[in-house]
Amino acid sequence: MTKERRYLLAPMGDRSHTVPRIVARFLNRALRGLQAPLLSALLLSLPARAGAPSAPSVSEEARFVFSWKGIPLGTVTLAFAPGARRFTYTSRHVHTRSGHVGQRTREVALVLTPDGHVEGRASVPQSWWLWRGPPAPGCVTGREELSGREGPHCVTAVRDGAVEGTMLGQPFTARYDARGRLQGLEVGESRFTGVAAGTRLRPPPDLFVEGVPVEGTRGALGFAPPWPVVRRPSWVTDWRADEARALAAEVHAAFAEKAPGAADWSDTGEGEGGACLAHAARFAARAAARGQRVALVQGLLAVDAGPARPHAWVRVGLAGGGTLDLDPTSLDPVLPGTHLPLALAEPGAPAVEAGERWLALLRGEHRVVRAR
C-alpha cells in the first residue's frame, strides 16, 4: 500500500493519469489566451486595415499539433470556405473533468471581408494573419479566435523564411515553407507544428487517455525501430549518488499533495502542489543551487502490464562517466521494465528533440515493445 500511495499523483485511481491532468490544466489556460494583455492606448495607434491577407478564391485547410515543453497536447485545424467567406478555427485537446481525462473540442467560425478582416470589425483573426504567407512588417489589430480578445499584432523582423514579432505583447517566431504557408509557430513554451496533408496522426489526447500499447508482457522496454538516447549529455556534472538520492527524497517530501498545481507551470518547480513535471523541475533547480547540472528525462511509464503513458524524471551524472536515473515523484527505482526514456532536455532549454519524437509516436512511426 505504501508503494501505491507514492504513485498516486492525483486523486484518481490510475497513477499514470498524472501528466494529463497537469497538461490539461495548462492547456485550458493556454487556449484561453497565450498572450499577456497590453495597454489599451496601443490599440488607438494601430492602422485599421493594415497588412491583412486577402480571402482566397479556393477552399483551404491546414492542421497543426500544439505542444508545450515538447509534449503534444492537441491539434488546431484552420479552414476557409470561400463561398461563405467563412474562416473556421478548431482545437481538439486534452481535457479533464471530475478526475476523468478526455478530449475537448472548441470551434469558432468567423465571416471575413474580401480583404481578410472579421466582418463588422477592424480586426484580423490571429491565425488567419499568420497562416497564409508571412505578414508584412508593421502592426495590425488582431483577434484571438477562442477568447475574442483584440489588440496589437506586430511583425518586427522577416528573415530566412521566418517572421518575428509580438502578439498582444507576447514574442513569437513563425516559420514558413517555400509556398509561404505557415509550418511552425513558437510562443513562449508553446509550439505549433504543421502536419502535411494526408498524414495519419493519432490524436494527442490519446497519449494520455489510452496510452501507448506495449507489445510483449515481460522484459525491458524499448522502441521499434530503436531510438538512440544520449546516455550522458555534455552539460551534466559529476555528483555523488548518495547526495542525489537525498535530494530526490527532499523534493518528494516537499510536495505534500502530489496533484497538479502552480509548480507545474514553473521552470523551477516551485509551488505548493505538483506532479512529475514539477518534481523533475524542482530537482533540477535545487541541484543547480548546489552547483550540479542534471538532465530532465521525458519518457514513458508502464506499470502493472498496462500501456505506457507520458512521464518525467531526472538523470544525474556520476564520477567516472556513469549516470543515475531518479524518479523524485514516486522514489521508486527507475528500471528498464517500467521507465522508457524518449529524450533528454537541458533544464530551461526548449525540448525540441522530445517534441519531434512525440510527434513521430503519434504518426505511428515507432512502437513500444518489451525485449523477448
Secondary structure as GFF3:
##gff-version 3
##sequence-region A 1 372
A	DSSP	alpha_helix	2	7	.	.	.	ID=ss1
A	DSSP	three_ten_helix	15	17	.	.	.	ID=ss2
A	DSSP	alpha_helix	18	31	.	.	.	ID=ss3
A	DSSP	alpha_helix	40	44	.	.	.	ID=ss4
A	DSSP	beta_strand	60	68	.	.	.	ID=ss5
A	DSSP	beta_strand	71	81	.	.	.	ID=ss6
A	DSSP	beta_strand	86	97	.	.	.	ID=ss7
A	DSSP	beta_strand	100	111	.	.	.	ID=ss8
A	DSSP	beta_strand	124	125	.	.	.	ID=ss9
A	DSSP	alpha_helix	126	131	.	.	.	ID=ss10
A	DSSP	beta_strand	138	143	.	.	.	ID=ss11
A	DSSP	beta_strand	150	159	.	.	.	ID=ss12
A	DSSP	beta_strand	162	167	.	.	.	ID=ss13
A	DSSP	beta_strand	170	176	.	.	.	ID=ss14
A	DSSP	beta_strand	182	187	.	.	.	ID=ss15
A	DSSP	beta_strand	190	195	.	.	.	ID=ss16
A	DSSP	alpha_helix	205	209	.	.	.	ID=ss17
A	DSSP	beta_strand	214	215	.	.	.	ID=ss18
A	DSSP	beta_strand	221	224	.	.	.	ID=ss19
A	DSSP	beta_strand	238	239	.	.	.	ID=ss20
A	DSSP	alpha_helix	241	254	.	.	.	ID=ss21
A	DSSP	three_ten_helix	262	265	.	.	.	ID=ss22
A	DSSP	alpha_helix	276	289	.	.	.	ID=ss23
A	DSSP	beta_strand	295	302	.	.	.	ID=ss24
A	DSSP	beta_strand	308	318	.	.	.	ID=ss25
A	DSSP	beta_strand	323	326	.	.	.	ID=ss26
A	DSSP	beta_strand	339	345	.	.	.	ID=ss27
A	DSSP	alpha_helix	352	362	.	.	.	ID=ss28
A	DSSP	beta_strand	367	370	.	.	.	ID=ss29
###
